[in-house]
Amino acid sequence: MRFLTARRAAPFSWLAIVGIVCVALVLLTGVLQVTHTHPNGQPDHDCSLCVTAHHVAQVVVVVVLALTALAVARYATEEFKPLPRQRFVLKLRNRPPPVPPAFA
């Protein structure tokens, strides 16, 4: 019985390799972002990495509005009217053909 249940797994499947490559790409881009510099020390406006690094998080001022709600009138609920329902709906019809355009 042991030979039926004990299977030897492959050391690396293609899914594991793809996962390792994805983790390596994330780590590599993180290292590139941290170590990215220019010769003059200022961010370059033509560099896409500098532009995204400086314009991703923008500070927003929180606006709080003081609103009050006053009850104007009481509302009356409408009485419940159940809609008639069919137990089984069978539609044996097709959509009509499209209308030819007027300019043709």
C-alpha positions in Angstrom: 0.0 0.0 0.0 2.8 2.4 0.6 3.9 2.5 -3.0 0.4 3.8 -4.0 0.4 6.8 -1.7 4.0 7.8 -1.6 4.9 9.8 -4.6 8.1 11.6 -5.0 7.6 15.3 -5.8 9.7 17.0 -8.4 12.2 19.4 -6.8 11.0 22.4 -8.7 7.8 22.7 -10.7 7.2 25.4 -13.2 4.8 27.1 -10.8 7.5 27.3 -8.1 10.0 28.7 -10.6 7.5 31.4 -11.7 6.9 32.3 -8.1 10.6 32.6 -7.4 11.0 34.8 -10.4 8.1 37.1 -9.4 9.5 37.5 -5.8 13.0 38.2 -7.3 11.5 40.9 -9.6 9.8 42.6 -6.7 12.9 42.6 -4.6 15.0 43.8 -7.5 12.7 46.7 -8.2 12.7 47.7 -4.6 16.5 47.7 -4.5 16.6 49.8 -7.7 14.2 52.4 -6.3 16.2 52.7 -3.1 19.6 53.0 -4.9 18.4 55.2 -7.8 20.5 58.4 -8.1 21.5 61.0 -10.7 24.9 62.5 -11.1 23.8 66.0 -10.0 21.9 64.7 -7.0 18.6 66.3 -8.1 15.6 64.4 -9.4 15.3 64.4 -13.1 12.0 65.4 -14.6 12.5 63.1 -17.6 13.2 60.0 -15.5 10.0 57.9 -15.1 11.2 56.5 -11.8 11.8 59.9 -10.3 8.5 61.2 -11.5 6.5 58.3 -10.0 8.5 58.4 -6.8 7.7 62.1 -6.2 4.1 62.2 -7.4 2.5 59.0 -6.0 1.6 60.1 -2.5 -0.1 63.5 -2.4 -1.1 65.3 0.7 -4.9 66.0 0.8 -6.6 68.4 3.2 -9.6 66.8 5.0 -12.7 68.9 4.6 -15.4 68.4 7.2 -18.9 69.7 6.6 -21.2 70.3 9.5 -24.6 69.3 8.2 -27.8 68.8 10.2 -30.9 67.0 9.1 -34.3 68.3 10.3 -37.4 66.2 10.0 -39.8 68.1 7.7 -42.7 65.7 7.7 -43.5 62.2 8.6 -43.7 59.7 5.8 -46.4 57.1 5.3 -45.4 53.7 3.9 -47.4 52.3 1.0 -49.2 49.1 1.6 -47.5 46.1 0.2 -48.9 44.8 -3.1 -47.3 41.5 -4.1 -46.6 41.2 -7.8 -48.1 38.3 -9.7 -45.4 35.7 -10.5 -45.4 32.9 -12.9 -43.9 29.6 -11.8 -42.3 28.9 -15.2 -41.5 31.4 -17.9 -40.7 30.0 -21.4 -39.6 32.4 -24.1 -39.2 30.7 -27.4 -38.5 33.8 -29.4 -35.4 35.3 -31.0 -34.1 38.8 -31.3 -35.2 40.4 -34.6 -32.6 41.1 -37.2 -30.8 44.4 -37.0 -32.1 47.4 -38.9 -29.8 48.3 -41.9 -28.2 51.8 -41.4 -30.0 54.7 -43.1 -26.9 55.7 -45.1 -26.4 52.3 -46.8 
